[in-house]
C-alpha cells in the first residue's frame, strides 16, 4: 500500500489541491475506460473543495457520482450531504441527473440502503456478491477517527462483503442519527482514496491514524485502499506524524 501526505497552510489550500487531484484522476479514468466513478463525502471542508471544483472548467461528461454516506433526512434538509454537494458543485456543472446517484435520505434507512446497493450494482454491472471498484473515493475523518459513517466500535467495520448498509449513530453531540454508508469492502477496493482533513480538532486523530498500528475497529479512518493520499492543513498536521 502506498500512502502520500500533502500538507497546506490553510483548509482552502488543502481542499483546492484535493479537488485538483480528483479531477486529474477522473480525467485519467475517462481516457482509459471512457467512464469514471467517484464517491464523495460531506462536511465543511469538502464544501470548499466542491466550490473550487465547480470553477475548474473540467468536462464532467462520463462521470458517475455517488456518496460515501448520507444522513436520513430529506434532500432539502441542511444536514443532507446531497444538498451541500448540489449547492456547492452540482448546480454549477450541469451533470445530468442520470449520472447522479444519491442516497435517498427521505426513506426508511433499510429501504434507502437497499435502493443504494441496487443502484450501485446496476451502474457497475455487478452480480450478487460482487463489490464495485470506484476510481476515486474522497473521504473525511472526524476527531474520533470515524470515516464514512463508520464510528469506533461499529460492528459493520468488520463487514467486508456487502456494499452498503444502514447504521444508527448514537455518538453525535445533541442528536442521534440514522445513516446509510458504504462499507469497508468497497472503501478498500477503490483505485485511489483521497482523505481531506482540516482543523486543529483533527490533529490528535490524524496522528493516531497515521502512526498507530492498524486497528480499524478502534480507528476506522485506517480502513485503506492500495493507494491513499491525505490532504491536510497545518492545523490538522502534528509535527511528529512522520
N, C-alpha and C positions, 0 to 999 in steps of 0.2 A: 504494500500500500504506500502511495506517495502522499505526503501532506505538505502543503505550502502555506505560509503565513505572510500576509501582506498588511502592513501597518500604515495608517494615515493619521495626520494630525487631528482631523475632525470626522464626525459622523457623516457629514455630507461628502467628504472625500472618499471615505470607505464605501459609501453607498453608490456613488457615481462609478467608482472603479469596479465594483462588483457587477453593476449593471452592464458596463462595457464588456466585461469578461463573458457574461451570459450571452450577450448579443453576438460576440465573436464565436462562441461555441455553437449557438443556434445556426449561424451562417455556415459554419463548417459542416454541421449535421445535414443541413438542407442540400449542400453541394454534394454530399456523399450519398444521402438516402432520399432526397427530394422533400422529405418531411422531417420536422424537428419537434420534439416533445419536451415540454417544460412544466415543472410543478413549482409553485411559489408559495411563500409564507406571508402571514400578515404582520402587523406591527408598525410602530412609528418609523423605524429605520428603513424597512422595505418601502414605505411610502416615499421617502427621499429617493430611493433607488428607482422606483417606478416613475417619479416625476422627471428624473434625468433621462431615463429610457424613452419617455414619451416624446422628447425633443431631439432624439438621436438621428432621425431620418431613416431608421432601419426598415427594411422591407419585411413585414410580418407575414407575408404570404407563405403558406405552408407550415406555419407554427400551430401546434395543438397545445392549448393552455389548460393546465389543471391546477388544483390547490393541494398543498400538503395536508392542510387540516382546515376545519371550519367550525364555528360555534353554531349551535342550533338556535338561530334567530332568523327572522325574515331578512331577505336581501336588502331591504331598506333600512335595517337597524344599524345604528352607529357602531355596533360591535362586530358587524359582518366583515370578514376578510374579503369576500367578494365585492362588497360595496366600496371598501377602501381601494381595492385594485381598479375597480371601474372608474372611480373618481380620479385617481392619480395616473392611470395609464390607459385603460380601455377606451374611455371617451375620446382620447386624442389619436388613437392609432387605427381605428376602423377595422379591427379584427372581426371577421364575420362571426355571427352567433354560433354557427355550426362548428367553429373551432374553439369555442369557449365552453369548458366542461366544469361547471361549478358544482359544488356540493349543495344540495337542496336543504338549506338550514331551516326552512319553514316546515319540514316534515318531521315525523317521529324519528328519533335517532337511528333506530334499526332500519327503518324504511329508507332513510337518506343514505345510510351506509350501503345497503343492498343495491340501491339505484346507482350509486357512485361506482361500485365494483362492476356492475353490469356495463356502465358507460366506458370504463377503462378497458374492459375485456373487448368491447365492440371496437373501440378505436384502435387498439393494439392488435386486434385479430387473435385473441387468446382463446385457448381451450381450457376446460376445467383443470385446475391445479397448476396452471402456468402463471408466472409473475411477469409484469411489464418491466422493460428496461427503459427508463427515461434517459434522454440525452443529458438533461440538466435538472437537478433538484436544488432549489435555493431554500436553505433552512436558516432558522434563527436559534437562539438559545436564551433561556431565562436565567435569572440569578440563582435558581435552584438546580440548574443544569438540565432542565427539560428541553426537549426539542420536539417539533411537530406538536401533537397533544399527548406525548408520552412523558409522564412525570415520574420521578423516582419512586420505585416500588410498584409501578403499574404492571400487572401480570402480562398485559399484551406485549410488553417488551420482549418476552420470550417467544412470541408468535412470529416465526419467520416463514410461514407457509401461506398465509392469507394476504389479500391485497389491502383491505381497509376494514375498519370496524368502528362501531360506536363506542364512546368512552365517557364515563362520568368523572368530571374533575371536581374533587371536593377540597382542593388545596388552594383555591383562589381567595384573595382578600375580598371580603364583603359579599361574595356571591359564589354559588356553586353552579357548574355549567355542564350541560351535555354537549358533546362534540363528536365529530367524525374525523378520523385521522388515517393517513397512510401508515402501514405497519413496517417493522424493521426489515422484513424480507425485500420489500420494494425499495426502501431507503438504501439498503446495502448494494442493490444491483444497479444503481444509477451509474451512467458512464462518467459523470462528473457531479460532485456535490460542492456547492459554494455556500459557506456559512457566514452570514453577515451579523456582526456583533458590535454593539457600541454602548458606551456608558460605564461610569465607574462602578455601578452596582453589579456589573457582569465580570469585574476583574478577578475576583476570587474564584468564581465558577470557571472562567476561561483557563486560569492556571491549573485548576484541578483536572479539567477535561484533557488538557494537553500534556500534563506531566504525570498524572497518577496512572497506575496500571488499569487496563481495560476492565470496566465493570459497568456495562450499560444499564443493568438493573438499578444501580445506585446513581450512575452518571449517564443518563440517556443520550446526552449530546455526543457521547463516544461512539454511538452507532455510526459506522463508517462504510463508505464505498471505497473502491480501489483508488480513486483519485479524489482527494479532498483539498479544498482551498479555503482558508479563513481570511476574511476581510474584516479588519478590526480598527477601531480608532485608538488614539493614545490613552483615553480614559479607561478603556477595557483591557489594555495591554499592560501586564505587570512585567517589570524588568527581568524577573527571574523565570519567565515562562520557558525560555530556551537558553 
